[in-house]
Amino acid sequence: MTALFSPTALVVPFEKLRMTDVESVGGKNASLGEMISQLPTGVRVPTGFATTAHAFREFLAYDGLVDKINARLDKLDTEDVRALAEAGAEIRAMVEAQPFPADLQKAIAEAFATLSEGNAAATFAVRSSATAEDLPDASFAGQQETFLNVEGIDDVLKKIREVFASLYNDRAISYRVHKGFAHAEVALSAGIQRMVRSDLGAAGVMFTLDTESGFEDVVFITSSYGLGETVVQGAVNPDEFYVFKPTLAAGKYAIIRRSLGSKLIQMQFAPAGSAEKVMTVDVAPEKRNRFSLEDADITELAKYAVIIEKHYGRPMDIEWGKDGQDGRIYILQAR
């Protein structure tokens, strides 16, 4: 399938992305585009846009930045932990200080203006999506940064630079060397996506099978209060729900098991003007002692999971969020 955008495009709306665009925008952003454009109406996925691998390479080529990076990496012994830390810090500082080429800055600003629709209160997630995220012999997933509750174009541009810089964190540099990847082989795409206000609701991860036994006739859902990062990172003990797919397909009540998690902490937006954009707070005892999702939410999530699994034709791992303002469930990522 031919791409719906030019090979020299710098920025692409999610609606124009498909799973076949991994080389241009990485696995995460390609999957978001695929879901937004190809799944049935009703499966809600927050929209956004992605910077391309081409944009990343243009950014690195600008003002000779890539030559300075390569010169620093060529003489590096990755076995020397101190030298690796020093080189990584120097390179990340170079990337974060680098101005955007004028055409790239303009393309990002225009895409952001379309996405934000002039809503000054809107906030966004800026996520990394590596073009070599999950290969049969290597996984780059989880090596780069994600930033939440990002406001305004200046902050978005700053966070995109920090996403680009995270390609040169110590772990990522070392991993590429040990796996035999040339540093220039891996490019980064930044995805800018409207934030779902799960800081005021709940979020978690669901799987289209039982992760322990491999049993395929259930959807396994985990959920906790606040932003989903606490669940993804294993920082919280979430509620767990099992939904039986055959009963769900028959239109009957299909929740077959639930267990109450301790849900001790939750991640929420930090107050305006704080240095950090998110913070972790304790969950009130009365909220800990009840489930973070209603039955209707659990059923809706399970239906989404089945639709997504059917579309991709394989078991899926899906991040979701419930917006505490509009009360709706959104799919944030699927892989």
DOVO-99555 format. One record per residue (C-alpha): residue in three letters; x, z, y. Coordinates in nm, 3 decimals. Each point is the difference from the previous one (the first is absolute). Layout:
ALA	X	Z	Y
...
***
This chain:
MET	0.000	0.000	0.000
THR	0.135	-0.094	0.341
ALA	0.029	0.272	0.261
LEU	-0.264	0.015	0.273
PHE	0.271	0.039	0.265
SER	0.317	-0.178	0.111
PRO	0.333	0.088	-0.169
THR	0.130	0.085	0.349
ALA	-0.293	0.228	0.088
LEU	0.121	0.334	0.137
VAL	-0.325	0.192	-0.034
VAL	-0.297	-0.063	-0.234
PRO	-0.345	0.169	-0.002
PHE	-0.081	0.165	-0.335
GLU	-0.297	-0.238	-0.040
LYS	0.242	-0.292	-0.046
LEU	0.212	0.171	-0.266
ARG	-0.032	-0.038	-0.378
MET	0.186	0.146	-0.300
THR	0.208	-0.320	-0.003
ASP	0.159	0.097	0.335
VAL	0.224	0.281	-0.134
GLU	0.317	-0.186	0.106
SER	-0.128	-0.015	0.358
VAL	-0.160	0.342	0.049
GLY	0.090	0.214	-0.303
GLY	-0.225	0.133	-0.275
LYS	-0.188	0.262	0.203
ASN	-0.112	-0.233	0.279
ALA	-0.072	-0.291	-0.236
SER	-0.227	0.228	-0.204
LEU	-0.188	0.119	0.311
GLY	-0.060	-0.363	0.103
GLU	-0.114	-0.090	-0.350
MET	-0.255	0.283	-0.003
ILE	-0.132	-0.066	0.351
SER	-0.051	-0.371	-0.064
GLN	-0.085	-0.019	-0.372
LEU	-0.193	0.312	-0.101
PRO	-0.382	0.006	0.025
THR	-0.152	0.110	0.330
GLY	-0.049	0.374	-0.002
VAL	0.346	0.102	-0.119
ARG	0.133	0.127	0.332
VAL	0.370	-0.058	0.075
PRO	0.123	0.075	0.355
THR	0.136	-0.312	0.163
GLY	0.331	-0.055	0.176
PHE	0.293	-0.240	0.018
ALA	0.346	-0.039	-0.148
THR	0.335	-0.108	0.140
THR	0.162	-0.255	-0.233
ALA	0.332	-0.012	-0.183
HIS	0.083	-0.287	0.237
ALA	-0.064	0.233	0.298
PHE	0.228	0.262	-0.157
ARG	0.282	-0.251	-0.045
GLU	-0.047	-0.125	0.357
PHE	0.021	0.360	0.122
LEU	0.324	0.057	-0.193
ALA	0.151	-0.331	0.117
TYR	-0.077	0.079	0.364
ASP	0.309	0.100	0.197
GLY	0.213	-0.014	-0.318
LEU	-0.141	0.324	-0.143
VAL	0.022	-0.120	-0.362
ASP	0.373	-0.074	0.036
LYS	0.064	0.352	0.129
ILE	-0.201	0.147	-0.290
ASN	0.178	-0.211	-0.262
ALA	0.341	0.086	0.141
ARG	-0.088	0.369	-0.032
LEU	-0.135	-0.037	-0.355
ASP	0.282	-0.221	-0.133
LYS	0.257	0.278	0.030
LEU	-0.228	0.274	-0.134
ASP	0.065	0.186	-0.324
THR	-0.352	0.107	-0.104
GLU	0.145	0.256	-0.243
ASP	0.134	0.194	0.300
VAL	-0.309	0.195	0.100
ARG	0.133	0.101	0.342
ALA	0.107	-0.356	0.085
LEU	-0.340	-0.129	-0.113
ALA	-0.182	0.251	0.222
GLU	0.215	-0.092	0.301
ALA	-0.042	-0.376	-0.050
GLY	-0.375	0.031	-0.056
ALA	-0.047	0.208	0.314
GLU	0.207	-0.246	0.210
ILE	-0.192	-0.304	-0.128
ARG	-0.341	0.162	0.051
ALA	0.098	0.091	0.357
MET	0.103	-0.364	0.062
VAL	-0.334	-0.129	-0.132
GLU	-0.208	0.251	0.197
ALA	0.186	-0.086	0.321
GLN	-0.036	-0.376	-0.048
PRO	-0.247	-0.178	0.233
PHE	-0.252	-0.237	-0.157
PRO	0.044	-0.373	0.066
ALA	-0.251	-0.091	0.275
ASP	-0.217	-0.221	-0.224
LEU	-0.028	0.272	-0.267
GLN	-0.088	0.271	0.253
LYS	-0.267	-0.230	0.149
ALA	-0.147	-0.081	-0.345
ILE	-0.021	0.370	-0.094
ALA	-0.156	0.092	0.335
GLU	-0.263	-0.274	-0.030
ALA	-0.090	0.095	-0.359
PHE	-0.020	0.366	0.100
ALA	-0.230	-0.079	0.296
THR	-0.236	-0.186	-0.238
LEU	0.008	0.284	-0.255
SER	-0.051	0.286	0.249
GLU	-0.273	-0.186	0.194
GLY	0.088	0.197	0.310
ASN	-0.086	0.332	-0.165
ALA	0.262	0.235	0.149
ALA	-0.100	0.281	-0.240
ALA	0.061	-0.208	-0.315
THR	0.295	0.103	-0.217
PHE	0.191	-0.198	-0.260
ALA	0.217	0.030	-0.307
VAL	0.329	-0.190	0.004
ARG	0.118	-0.052	-0.358
SER	0.297	-0.171	-0.160
SER	-0.050	-0.273	-0.258
ALA	0.320	-0.129	-0.164
THR	0.008	-0.359	-0.124
ALA	0.168	0.122	-0.320
GLU	-0.216	0.309	-0.048
ASP	-0.070	-0.018	-0.373
LEU	0.202	-0.241	-0.212
PRO	0.029	0.018	-0.381
ASP	0.353	0.142	0.027
ALA	-0.022	0.195	0.327
SER	-0.248	0.197	0.208
PHE	0.053	0.041	0.372
ALA	-0.334	0.173	0.048
GLY	0.009	0.331	0.185
GLN	0.344	-0.059	0.152
GLN	-0.124	-0.090	0.347
GLU	-0.202	0.176	0.267
THR	-0.368	0.042	0.086
PHE	-0.116	0.133	0.337
LEU	-0.352	0.133	0.063
ASN	-0.206	0.063	0.316
VAL	0.199	-0.252	0.208
GLU	-0.154	-0.067	0.343
GLY	0.052	-0.288	0.246
ILE	0.223	-0.308	-0.007
ASP	0.321	0.178	0.110
ASP	-0.027	0.248	-0.287
VAL	-0.087	-0.279	-0.245
LEU	0.312	-0.198	0.102
LYS	0.215	0.311	-0.035
LYS	-0.139	0.075	-0.347
ILE	0.047	-0.362	-0.115
ARG	0.369	0.035	0.094
GLU	0.017	0.326	-0.197
VAL	-0.162	-0.172	-0.300
PHE	0.263	-0.276	0.025
ALA	0.275	0.263	0.029
SER	-0.125	0.174	-0.316
LEU	0.128	-0.296	-0.205
TYR	0.338	0.161	0.069
ASN	-0.073	0.357	-0.102
ASP	0.269	0.143	-0.230
ARG	-0.211	-0.023	-0.313
ALA	-0.098	-0.364	0.062
ILE	0.358	-0.113	0.074
SER	0.131	0.171	-0.312
TYR	-0.283	-0.130	-0.219
ARG	0.061	-0.364	0.102
VAL	0.373	0.031	-0.069
HIS	-0.058	0.152	-0.346
LYS	-0.265	-0.258	-0.089
GLY	0.220	-0.287	0.118
PHE	-0.228	-0.117	0.283
ALA	0.164	-0.151	0.306
HIS	-0.124	0.199	0.301
ALA	-0.122	-0.323	0.161
GLU	-0.221	-0.080	-0.304
VAL	-0.254	0.270	0.082
ALA	-0.207	-0.045	0.314
LEU	-0.256	0.236	0.149
SER	-0.347	-0.064	0.129
ALA	-0.177	0.258	0.216
GLY	-0.375	0.039	-0.048
ILE	-0.199	0.129	0.297
GLN	-0.338	0.127	-0.124
ARG	-0.290	0.179	0.166
MET	0.012	0.369	-0.094
VAL	-0.286	0.137	-0.205
ARG	-0.079	0.348	0.134
SER	0.047	0.169	-0.337
ASP	0.176	0.277	0.194
LEU	-0.360	0.110	0.068
GLY	-0.121	-0.090	-0.349
ALA	0.175	-0.038	-0.334
ALA	0.238	-0.236	-0.174
GLY	0.177	-0.055	-0.327
VAL	0.101	-0.237	-0.274
MET	-0.203	-0.144	-0.287
PHE	0.098	-0.177	-0.319
THR	-0.205	-0.241	-0.208
LEU	0.097	0.180	-0.322
ASP	0.090	0.350	-0.114
THR	0.365	0.036	0.102
GLU	0.086	0.237	-0.285
SER	-0.161	-0.170	-0.300
GLY	-0.027	-0.359	0.126
PHE	-0.377	0.007	-0.083
GLU	-0.146	-0.295	0.191
ASP	-0.369	0.091	0.015
VAL	0.034	0.252	0.284
VAL	0.087	0.000	0.367
PHE	0.218	0.302	0.083
ILE	-0.036	0.113	0.365
THR	0.210	0.259	0.185
SER	-0.112	0.134	0.337
SER	0.100	0.254	0.263
TYR	-0.079	0.072	0.364
GLY	0.183	-0.178	0.280
LEU	0.238	-0.296	-0.006
GLY	0.088	-0.131	-0.345
GLU	0.374	0.047	0.039
THR	-0.021	0.353	-0.148
VAL	-0.156	-0.138	-0.320
VAL	0.234	-0.301	-0.023
GLN	0.306	0.222	0.045
GLY	-0.126	0.265	-0.245
ALA	0.002	0.268	0.270
VAL	-0.350	0.119	-0.083
ASN	-0.199	0.074	-0.317
PRO	-0.305	-0.227	0.047
ASP	-0.351	-0.006	-0.143
GLU	-0.026	-0.230	-0.302
PHE	-0.298	-0.206	-0.120
TYR	-0.058	-0.224	-0.301
VAL	-0.266	-0.272	0.012
PHE	-0.106	-0.178	-0.323
LYS	-0.002	-0.377	0.062
PRO	-0.266	-0.105	-0.258
THR	-0.251	0.251	0.140
LEU	0.089	-0.105	0.356
ALA	-0.062	-0.366	-0.095
ALA	-0.340	0.101	-0.139
GLY	-0.091	0.148	0.339
LYS	-0.025	0.357	-0.130
TYR	0.167	0.325	0.110
ALA	0.357	-0.051	-0.124
ILE	0.212	0.297	0.114
ILE	0.110	0.156	-0.329
ARG	0.257	0.256	0.111
ARG	0.116	0.174	0.316
SER	0.261	0.265	0.072
LEU	0.045	0.193	0.322
GLY	0.348	-0.023	0.151
SER	0.149	0.279	0.212
LYS	0.032	-0.235	0.306
LEU	0.211	0.258	0.186
ILE	0.115	-0.229	0.281
GLN	-0.116	-0.310	0.182
MET	0.171	-0.250	0.228
GLN	-0.170	-0.074	0.331
PHE	0.077	-0.158	0.337
ALA	0.220	0.213	0.225
PRO	-0.131	0.085	0.350
ALA	0.053	-0.270	0.263
GLY	0.346	0.012	0.155
SER	0.166	0.156	-0.308
ALA	0.337	-0.134	-0.108
GLU	-0.131	-0.043	-0.356
LYS	-0.312	-0.212	-0.053
VAL	-0.132	0.192	-0.302
MET	0.020	0.360	-0.115
THR	-0.085	0.204	-0.309
VAL	-0.239	0.295	0.026
ASP	-0.156	0.246	-0.245
VAL	-0.345	-0.080	-0.136
ALA	-0.268	0.266	0.064
PRO	-0.087	0.198	-0.318
GLU	-0.367	-0.106	0.006
LYS	0.105	-0.369	-0.001
ARG	0.254	0.057	-0.281
ASN	-0.274	0.142	-0.219
ARG	-0.220	-0.308	0.014
PHE	0.058	-0.362	-0.095
SER	0.137	-0.233	0.267
LEU	-0.235	-0.284	-0.104
GLU	-0.375	-0.034	-0.055
ASP	-0.133	-0.166	-0.317
ALA	-0.104	-0.307	0.202
ASP	0.359	-0.042	0.127
ILE	0.144	0.035	-0.351
THR	-0.242	-0.263	-0.134
GLU	0.074	-0.238	0.289
LEU	0.376	0.037	-0.054
ALA	-0.034	-0.068	-0.372
LYS	-0.203	-0.316	0.071
TYR	0.271	-0.120	0.239
ALA	0.266	0.075	-0.263
VAL	-0.180	-0.210	-0.262
ILE	-0.041	-0.292	0.244
ILE	0.369	0.012	0.094
GLU	0.114	0.025	-0.362
LYS	-0.219	-0.296	-0.095
HIS	0.138	-0.207	0.289
TYR	0.364	0.063	-0.089
GLY	-0.059	-0.005	-0.376
ARG	0.216	0.305	-0.069
PRO	-0.001	0.381	0.038
MET	0.038	0.101	0.365
ASP	0.128	0.292	0.206
ILE	-0.210	0.021	0.319
GLU	0.037	0.210	0.316
TRP	-0.323	0.079	0.185
GLY	-0.123	0.201	0.297
LYS	-0.335	0.138	0.115
ASP	-0.040	-0.022	0.376
GLY	-0.123	0.333	0.138
GLN	-0.155	-0.174	0.303
ASP	-0.213	-0.272	-0.160
GLY	-0.023	0.163	-0.346
ARG	0.103	-0.323	-0.174
ILE	0.244	-0.065	-0.284
TYR	0.288	-0.246	0.058
ILE	0.259	-0.151	-0.233
LEU	0.345	0.033	0.157
GLN	0.224	-0.154	-0.264
ALA	-0.007	-0.130	-0.358
ARG	0.284	-0.086	-0.233
***
